[in-house]
Amino acid sequence: MISLQNVTYQYPKSNRNILNNISGDFLEGEFIAVVGKNGSGKSTLARLLNGLLVPVNGQVIVDSLSTKDRENQIKIRQKVGLLLSSPDNQIIFNLVEEDVAFGPENLGLPTKEIKYRVDAALKMVKMEEFKKHPPYLLSGGQKQKVALAGLLALNPKYLVLDEPTTMLDSQSKQDVIKTILDIKNATNLTVIMITHDLEEVVKADRILILDEGLIKADIKPEEMYDNKAVLSAAGVELPEVTQLIDELNNKGLESLPHNLLTVDELVNELCRLK
Amino acid sequence: MPIKVNNVSYAYQVGTPYEKLALRDVVLTINDNSVVGLFGITSSGKTTLLQVMAGLIVPQKGQVLVDDVKLIAKGKRRKFTNIGLVFQFPETQFVLDRVYDEIAYGLTYQNLDKFIIKERVEKSLGLVGLSFSTYKDRNIRTLSSGEKRRVAIATILALDTKYILLDEPTAGLDYLGRLDLERLIADLKANDKTVVLVSHNLNYLLNICDEIYIIADGTIDSIITNKSSLMDLEALYMANYILPAYLETVFKLRARGYDISLNNKEAVLEGIAKVFRGDNYA
């Protein structure tokens, strides 16, 4: 479990708390989406979770280890993998397999174990065939999956994703998200994803809405419609399907429930009405 | 006078095992005072095409004409073109600290009077919705990411070019930022500018563009204009492109045998409601 205990953070030379006394738990195996506008403190939260930033006040506890204690840093970084939006910023080697091996090599693991982990991680993200490719010739989605494999090779317990798909087109986006969710379901990984994309948010177990440095709401995806005022104040738009249901209800289809989240669910519900 | 792309082909890494043809015999005309979208999946060639139009990439075959003048002559790009290009994530390329200095920077090489420079900075900040007096002295590093994006766009607007090319301008922007950008593009059009933007969000392009070129495998696969019917979009749905939710819904219902009109969005919503709300609805 990762636990936030009255966490406050302020960047050096700033006089504003970007996060203001927030608390909450991330349980094992959960998929949590964090939403909010630019500048709401989402990325700061991501960096606090793996100890890249340390709270000014309060504590972040990862499996009973506080990120404030420097001795815990290496252990915490192995447990909590952080994926950034731009894969180009985290890929450093000339071959895909070398890049994925970088983490395990630094743990001083035996060669055989490294090889095993690299192959397993590339298999998980379905990039085995690109093992000997130079990363710079891959597409954005493929690069993001290589960066993800690099994290998985460290066998993390928690995966923090900071807008992992902003650079990708819709198809690659779906591919990356599906890959992440498949891995999560197969391994009981905890996934904490920061995103602007509501089609991604609807797949989460719960949603944290961040605004003005506070957690304004902690809801399930089906409850988004009921919380539309909070969402809109936090600069988050409702998912397209939810908006569409509203428009259809205004045309005399009052009975459509607001907890439908995908086009397929909506189509099935409509056909059931007939 | 428009931008004309004549039979342009371009390959990356020519002569290596990784040679990749990015553009194949592309022909298109960007009309003046229009908003044009280039849409396609990652590595379809849309960014390459944008960079060819800006003269940053010299095509191996074909030519780009801007206002009837060749953009590239003797292998070299003309020094002053009427084209401004905003890269993807432009805020990573700031060179100075103060907002005013950053926006004025591109003008310092044009031998302009400092009053004209000030006027241009003021005007371009206004266009991106930032007040001159509040922002001119701000340190760029202390701005939020949305504000940085706007300053980055203002640096190009200050050059006062007729054509403005934007590469994935919505990437990383939140909902409010995307709405702001939508307004900015409409303002630019109202100010006689021509805007070309690359995006992988078809939904967004459908809202703001006069014409959308669908790029696949380095060629123009199809063209959607604001006069296209929803029928034309059904072909894109069949080709697995992701469309607005109301369109996906109606295409899925049509595939299940429900005959719903594809006249326009209003007719689609009305059609769905009519089919499914039952007989006793008055």
Interface residues (C-beta under 8 A of the other chain):
Chain A: S14 G36 K37 N38 G39 S85 S86 P134 L137 S139 G140 G141 E163 T166 M167 L168 D169 S170 Q171 S172 Q174 H196 G235 V236 E237 E240 V241 Q243 L244 E247 L248 K251 G252 L253 V263 D264 L266 V267 L270 C271 L273 K274
Chain B: Q13 Y18 K20 G40 I41 T42 S43 F89 T142 S144 S145 G146 E168 A171 G172 L173 D174 Y175 L176 G177 H200 N201 L202 N203 N240 Y241 I242 P244 A245 Y246 E248 T249 K252 L253 R256 L269 E270 I272 A273 V275 F276 R277 G278 Y281
